[in-house]
Amino acid sequence: MSGRTRWWRFVAVLVPALAAAVVLVGVTGQGGVAASFALSGERFKISADRLVGEGFAQYGDVASTSVGRRPVLVSVIGRARITGLCQSALVRTPLGQVTFLVRAGEGERPVEAANLVIDLHQLSGDVTFGDIEIGRDAATLDLPAGLAGRRGGIGQQAATVRISGLRQTAYAVNAGTFRLNGLRLSFLPGDHECF
């Protein structure tokens, strides 16, 4: 009986696959899993007056970009509140450099993020950790749960993190949810980066 579909086999394979897809989409939409994307390889700058986070982990890794592989320091924060956020990227155009600028989280309405993952090139600021563990095997990191580094790699994690005067250069920012309260977008000729 060639050329005929055995519907019971088709349904037996299709139903579990659809159920898994629905669960994954639902968890991603609710911030349980951060969606991934291809990296450009260009760095951009982020600054903030203050970041307060719950569930923090950090470890070294390699990011694959469209222009090659880059060493990165992966920073993961389960929940973050960011005051005075600025994000900037210089864009080359036929008319010269243009700055893509994002500002949000001023005053009493901070930016809120869940399952925040940052591929860092550089970071500075005044940092306070709560219940920190330094030198932990990156594969065993569990604050926040769900994302860890490679076995044998060095990592650190903390129950809480507070950063004042945050300045960082990154290749990517990824989050399950990212609420930009008081968002202001601008596209300005010339160099108007955050720092």
C-alpha positions as CSV (number, residue, x, y, z in Angstrom):
1,M,0.0,0.0,0.0
2,S,2.6,2.5,-1.1
3,G,1.7,6.2,-1.4
4,R,-0.9,6.1,1.4
5,T,-0.7,8.0,4.7
6,R,-1.0,6.1,7.9
7,W,-3.0,8.7,9.8
8,W,-2.5,7.2,13.2
9,R,1.3,7.3,12.8
10,F,1.1,10.9,11.5
11,V,-1.1,12.0,14.5
12,A,1.2,10.1,17.0
13,V,4.2,12.1,15.8
14,L,2.4,15.5,15.1
15,V,0.5,15.9,18.5
16,P,3.6,15.7,20.8
17,A,5.6,18.0,18.4
18,L,2.8,20.6,18.4
19,A,2.4,20.3,22.2
20,A,6.2,20.9,22.7
21,A,6.1,23.9,20.3
22,V,3.1,25.5,22.1
23,V,4.8,25.1,25.5
24,L,8.1,26.6,24.2
25,V,6.4,29.5,22.6
26,G,4.3,30.1,25.7
27,V,7.3,30.0,28.1
28,T,9.3,32.3,25.8
29,G,6.4,34.8,25.6
30,Q,6.1,34.8,29.4
31,G,9.8,35.4,30.0
32,G,10.7,31.8,31.0
33,V,13.2,31.4,28.1
34,A,15.0,34.2,26.3
35,A,14.7,33.9,22.5
36,S,18.1,33.7,20.6
37,F,19.2,35.6,17.5
38,A,22.1,36.0,15.2
39,L,24.7,38.5,16.4
40,S,26.1,41.2,14.1
41,G,29.5,41.4,15.8
42,E,29.2,45.1,16.3
43,R,29.5,46.4,19.9
44,F,27.1,48.9,21.5
45,K,27.1,50.9,24.7
46,I,24.8,50.8,27.7
47,S,24.8,53.0,30.7
48,A,22.5,53.3,33.7
49,D,22.3,55.3,36.9
50,R,21.4,52.2,38.8
51,L,20.7,48.5,38.3
52,V,19.1,46.3,41.0
53,G,18.9,42.6,40.3
54,E,17.8,39.3,41.9
55,G,19.6,36.1,40.8
56,F,22.9,36.9,39.2
57,A,25.4,34.7,37.4
58,Q,28.5,35.3,35.2
59,Y,30.9,33.2,33.2
60,G,33.1,33.3,30.2
61,D,32.0,32.0,26.8
62,V,32.5,32.5,23.0
63,A,29.8,34.2,20.9
64,S,29.5,33.4,17.2
65,T,28.8,36.5,15.1
66,S,28.5,37.2,11.4
67,V,32.1,38.5,11.5
68,G,33.6,35.6,13.5
69,R,33.8,34.3,17.0
70,R,34.2,36.7,20.0
71,P,35.1,36.0,23.6
72,V,32.4,37.3,25.9
73,L,31.6,37.5,29.6
74,V,28.0,36.3,29.9
75,S,26.0,38.1,32.6
76,V,22.6,36.6,33.6
77,I,20.1,38.4,35.8
78,G,16.8,36.7,36.8
79,R,15.0,40.0,37.5
80,A,16.3,43.5,37.1
81,R,15.1,47.1,37.6
82,I,17.2,49.7,35.8
83,T,17.0,53.4,36.4
84,G,18.3,56.0,33.9
85,L,18.9,53.5,31.0
86,C,20.8,54.7,27.9
87,Q,21.7,52.4,25.0
88,S,23.6,53.7,21.9
89,A,25.0,52.3,18.7
90,L,27.0,54.1,16.1
91,V,25.7,53.2,12.6
92,R,27.8,53.9,9.4
93,T,25.7,55.4,6.6
94,P,26.6,56.9,3.2
95,L,26.1,60.3,4.9
96,G,28.5,59.5,7.7
97,Q,28.0,58.2,11.3
98,V,24.6,58.2,12.9
99,T,23.8,57.4,16.5
100,F,20.9,55.1,17.3
101,L,19.9,56.1,20.9
102,V,17.4,54.6,23.3
103,R,16.6,56.1,26.7
104,A,14.1,54.8,29.3
105,G,13.5,54.3,33.0
106,E,13.7,57.8,34.3
107,G,12.6,58.8,37.8
108,E,10.0,56.6,39.5
109,R,9.4,54.3,36.5
110,P,12.5,52.1,36.0
111,V,13.0,49.6,33.2
112,E,12.0,46.1,34.2
113,A,13.6,43.0,32.7
114,A,13.2,39.2,33.4
115,N,15.7,36.6,32.4
116,L,18.2,39.2,31.2
117,V,21.3,37.8,29.3
118,I,24.1,40.1,28.3
119,D,27.1,39.2,26.1
120,L,29.6,41.6,27.6
121,H,32.9,43.0,26.2
122,Q,33.5,45.4,29.1
123,L,31.8,46.6,32.3
124,S,32.5,49.2,35.0
125,G,30.6,50.7,37.9
126,D,30.2,50.5,41.7
127,V,28.9,47.0,42.4
128,T,27.5,45.4,45.6
129,F,26.8,41.6,45.6
130,G,24.7,39.7,48.2
131,D,25.6,36.1,49.0
132,I,28.3,35.8,46.3
133,E,30.1,32.7,45.3
134,I,33.3,33.3,43.2
135,G,35.2,30.5,41.5
136,R,32.2,28.1,41.1
137,D,32.2,25.7,38.2
138,A,30.3,27.5,35.5
139,A,28.3,24.3,34.7
140,T,26.8,24.3,38.2
141,L,25.6,27.9,38.3
142,D,21.9,28.0,39.3
143,L,21.1,31.6,40.2
144,P,19.1,32.2,38.2
145,A,18.1,28.7,37.2
146,G,18.1,27.6,33.6
147,L,21.4,29.0,32.2
148,A,24.9,27.9,33.0
149,G,28.4,27.8,31.4
150,R,30.7,25.1,30.3
151,R,31.9,22.4,32.7
152,G,35.3,23.3,34.2
153,G,34.9,27.0,33.4
154,I,35.1,29.5,36.1
155,G,31.9,31.3,37.1
156,Q,30.4,33.4,39.9
157,Q,26.9,33.9,41.1
158,A,25.1,35.9,43.7
159,A,21.6,36.2,45.2
160,T,21.5,39.9,44.5
161,V,23.4,42.6,42.6
162,R,23.4,46.4,42.8
163,I,25.3,48.5,40.3
164,S,25.6,52.3,40.4
165,G,27.1,54.3,37.5
166,L,26.9,51.3,35.2
167,R,28.9,51.5,32.0
168,Q,29.2,48.5,29.6
169,T,30.0,47.6,26.1
170,A,28.2,44.6,24.8
171,Y,27.6,42.4,21.7
172,A,24.1,41.4,22.6
173,V,21.3,41.8,25.2
174,N,18.6,39.2,25.3
175,A,15.6,39.0,27.7
176,G,12.5,37.0,28.3
177,T,10.6,40.3,28.9
178,F,11.9,43.9,28.7
179,R,9.6,46.7,29.8
180,L,11.0,50.1,28.7
181,N,9.0,52.6,30.7
182,G,9.2,56.2,29.3
183,L,10.9,55.0,26.1
184,R,12.5,57.7,23.9
185,L,14.1,56.6,20.6
186,S,16.2,58.9,18.5
187,F,18.5,58.7,15.4
188,L,21.0,61.5,15.5
189,P,23.7,62.5,13.0
190,G,27.2,62.2,14.5
191,D,28.5,60.6,17.7
192,H,26.0,60.9,20.6
193,E,26.8,57.7,22.4
194,C,25.9,57.2,26.1
195,F,29.5,57.5,27.2
